Amino acid sequence: MFCLGIESTAHTFGASLVDANDRILTNVNSAYRPPVGVGIHPRKASEHHATVADDIVRTALSTTDGSAIDPDVIAYAAGPGLGPCLRVGATVGRALSSFLKKPLVPVHHGVAHLDIAMSIAKARDPLAVLVSGGHTSILVHVGKRWRVYGETQDITLGNLLDMFSREARLPSPGGASVGREATKGQNLLKLPYTVKGNDVAYSGLLTAAATLLRRQSNLADLCYSLQETAFSMLSEAVERSLVQTRRSEVLLAGGVAASPRLREMIGSVAEDQGASFHPVPIEYSGDCGAQIACSGRLAFQSGIKVSTSDSFVTPRWRMDEVDVPWIPRD
Amino acid sequence: MDTARLTSTPLHRGAEADLSLATIGPWKVVVKHRVRKEYRNPILDERIRHDRTMSEASVIHEAKTAGARVPSIVGVDIENNAIVMTHLAGTVARECLDDMGKSEAQKLLRSIGEQIGLLHTAGIVHGDLTTSNVIVSPSGAPFIVDFGMSRRSVEPEDRGVDLHLLQRSIVASHSQDPSSMMNATFRGYEQTAGKRVASSTLRKAREIARRGRYFAIR
C-alpha cells in the first residue's frame, strides 16, 4: 500500500510517498523564500506552489530506476494554513484522486507534524510539544483527540523568531538565523518572561526585543537573550504539563524543533522528570510532504476519506477539532 | 531562616520545586524549595526563583488573611529560595475526583469555586489552578496550594485565566463530565465573588479559551 502526501499549507510545496510500514520512500519539497525583511505573501507563495507542483509530484512518484508508482491513497493537507496555498495542494490532490480513481484523505497539518515524529521515534502516547510558524502547543491525546494542555495565547514561537529576524534584517528562516547569532552572544538582557499557567505569551517579548534592537543593542546578545527567554518560557510550561499529565515520553515536533538549543532544553526537562525524549529528526522537522503522507496513511487505515465533491480546505482548524483515533500507537 | 538546618524527608517533586516534610516544635511543616533548573540560563534562573519565592510567601499570607483555605506561612529562607509552611493532611483532588460519584464531585467543585471566589475578592489570582493544586482534607474541604504563579490582580483577564486553567485540567485529566463540573464550580464562585465579578470572569474565561490558535470565527 502506497500513500502519496501533498503538503502546501504555507511556504513549502511537497510530495512524498510512504508505504504501509511507515517507510518514507520519497520526500520532495520546494520552499518559497520571501526576500529578506519580508514575510510570506500568500498569493506569491501559491503561485510558486502551482509552478513547481507538477515536477514535485512527478519526482515523488518515480522510483530510482525511473519507473512511476501509482499510489493507492492520495492525502492532502486540508489545513490549517494560508487559503491560496492550501487550495493549490487540494486541487492537485483532487485531480490525482479522480484521475487515478483512488481515495482522497484530508490531513490536519499539525496532527501530521506529530504523526511523522511519532512514527520515526516509535513513540506510543507522548506529551507532544509542537513548535512551528503555525503552532506552539503542548498536547496530550485523550479519547479520540489531541487535547491542548498549554499553548501560546498570542503569536507562535515561529512567528516570534521570524518577525524578530525580519526586523533585524536576518535571512529566512528566522529561527535558524536567530540561533546562529545567539551562539555568539553571552550577556543576558532583561526581557519580559510571560508564563500563565501552562500557557505562554510572546507578543510582549517581541515588542521589547524590537525596541532594544532599535536602541542599537548588541545583536548577538539580543538574539541570545530572546532565544533563552522564549525557550525557557516554553520549557517551564512543558515541565509543568509533564508533571500534571504524567506521560513517560516527550515528543518535540515542528519547524522550530530543528533548533539545537530548544532540543537541549526540552531534552533536559524530559530527563529531569524521568521521561524519554523524542525530537523529530531535523530533516523532517519543517513542513514536508512526508508528514502528510505519513498522517494520511494512518487516517486512511482508520477509515477516514472524503469524496472529491465533499473535499475541503480549512485555513483555521484547531488540533483539538480533529479525530485522531490511531493514538496511542501500538 | 536557614532551612538547610532542618531535618527533613522528601515528600514530593513538583515541576519547579521540591517539597519535603519537617517538624518544628508541635507543627508538621512543608519546606518548598525552588530548585535550580539545568536548562535555564543561571541569571534568568536565579531571578525567576527569587521573585516567585518572595511573591508566593506574601500572597499565601494574604490569602489566609482573606479567609481562604490555604497553608499558613511559618517562614521564608531567601538565600535558598525556600518557603516553610504548615502541612495539610488530605488527598490531591486530581487523585480522588474520578473515584467520586457525580453529586459528590459537583459538591467538591462547588466548594473549590467558593475558594477561588474568596481569592479573587481579595485581589489574588492563582495563575496555575488545576486539580493537582487542590488538597481535599479528610472532612472533604478543599485547600488551594501552590501559589508560585500567583499575582495580585483585579483584572477580569487574570481571573479568567484561573477558571480557564481549571476547566482545561478537568477536560484533559478527568473522566467527569466537564460542563457539569464547571457549572458547579461557577455556582460556588458566584456565591463568594458576587454576581458582577463572576459574570465578567466567566466572559473572559470563554474569551481566553477562544484566543488559542486557529479558532474559527463562527
Chai-1 contact restraints between the chains, C-beta under 6 A:
chainA,res_idxA,chainB,res_idxB,connection_type,confidence,min_distance_angstrom,max_distance_angstrom,comment,restraint_id
A,P80,B,Y214,contact,1.0,0.0,6.0,A-B,restraint_1
A,V142,B,A172,contact,1.0,0.0,6.0,A-B,restraint_2
A,R147,B,A172,contact,1.0,0.0,6.0,A-B,restraint_3
A,Y149,B,A172,contact,1.0,0.0,6.0,A-B,restraint_4
A,E151,B,G212,contact,1.0,0.0,6.0,A-B,restraint_5
A,Q153,B,R211,contact,1.0,0.0,6.0,A-B,restraint_6
A,L188,B,N41,contact,1.0,0.0,6.0,A-B,restraint_7
A,L188,B,I43,contact,1.0,0.0,6.0,A-B,restraint_8
A,K196,B,V161,contact,1.0,0.0,6.0,A-B,restraint_9
A,G197,B,D128,contact,1.0,0.0,6.0,A-B,restraint_10
A,G197,B,L165,contact,1.0,0.0,6.0,A-B,restraint_11
A,E228,B,N41,contact,1.0,0.0,6.0,A-B,restraint_12
A,S232,B,R40,contact,1.0,0.0,6.0,A-B,restraint_13
A,S232,B,L44,contact,1.0,0.0,6.0,A-B,restraint_14
A,S235,B,Y39,contact,1.0,0.0,6.0,A-B,restraint_15
A,E239,B,A15,contact,1.0,0.0,6.0,A-B,restraint_16
A,R240,B,A15,contact,1.0,0.0,6.0,A-B,restraint_17
A,V243,B,A15,contact,1.0,0.0,6.0,A-B,restraint_18
A,Q244,B,T130,contact,1.0,0.0,6.0,A-B,restraint_19
A,Q244,B,S132,contact,1.0,0.0,6.0,A-B,restraint_20
A,M265,B,Y39,contact,1.0,0.0,6.0,A-B,restraint_21
A,S268,B,E38,contact,1.0,0.0,6.0,A-B,restraint_22
A,S268,B,Y39,contact,1.0,0.0,6.0,A-B,restraint_23
A,R316,B,Y214,contact,1.0,0.0,6.0,A-B,restraint_24
A,R316,B,A216,contact,1.0,0.0,6.0,A-B,restraint_25
A,W317,B,Y214,contact,1.0,0.0,6.0,A-B,restraint_26
A,R318,B,Y214,contact,1.0,0.0,6.0,A-B,restraint_27
